[in-house]
Amino acid sequence: MIDRERLQEMLHIAPFHRWLGLEIATCSDQGIAITMPWREEIVSNPMIGSAHGGILASLVDLTGLYTLLAGGVAARATADLHVDYHRPATSGPLTAHGQIVKIGRQISVAETRVLEPDDKLVASGRGAYFSSTGSLDQRGGTIDLEQALATQGPATSAARSTPA
């Protein structure tokens, strides 16, 4: 299993993840939780102030992937994603809870539930991810994120605060 700090480092490699403000809230054998602060830029319906479904789908997808990575699965990319929208997301922060469903030799599966601050379910989904037969070591060494960390280094505060 990869620890929370290392998983956070891996998550912040991608500028999109930093722009979303994603943070690993919890990481255990039971799964992970990722929080995302509310941003005006994610609102797609100003009449009700609801978040764009693509943002919620991204949160489902990323939480599924990082749930598998946290569990030591060498997950590499999304093979399939299904998202159900249960109600408009109108406040934040949003919290996504991920759990591993199945670890396979070529495909691994995780499910995610996205909640508003009042614990109301706004979206849920299941992702299937291409995975290799090996598992990750403590450092996440079997995935290309190691090379990315070496070349990019940790995310800078300027990169985190740059508006899109």
Phi, psi and omega in degrees: 000141178268138181285165186300317182296317180294319179297321178297318177302313180298318181297324185275005175296318185276129178303324179298318180295320177294319179299320178292340181078028184294136178226138174283111181278313178219155179208116181211181177297337181279344181140193180230164171230132177242132177255148177226122179291157177283138177226139178301329183294343181270354181286126178249343178235094183293341179297321179245354178071037183263150180288150176294139180299330179295326176294316179295320178297319177299319179295319176298312182298309183294322179294319177299312181298312183287338172296315178295315179301317179299327180278005178089009180275134179278063179283141186240320185201160180282128176263325181203147180215133176233128180235134172250132177257120186262329177195159178296138174274115186239001177206165181216178010286155175267144178236126179252127180251122182246145176222144176285133176262312184207137173252120181239172180289325182242328180229132174238152187233140175223152176240153185223143173237130180252125184240147171277174181303333179273013180067018174281135180286122179254331179203156174212163180187175181221132178241144172250134188232137174296132179222154177263171185289339179280170174241166180281145171273181182305329182270000184074028191294342184268005178245160184289356179295332178300314180295319179298319178297321181293322183275326182265333185073179179294154180299137180271159179295329178294319179294325181289332185259002181286120179288154180279000000 
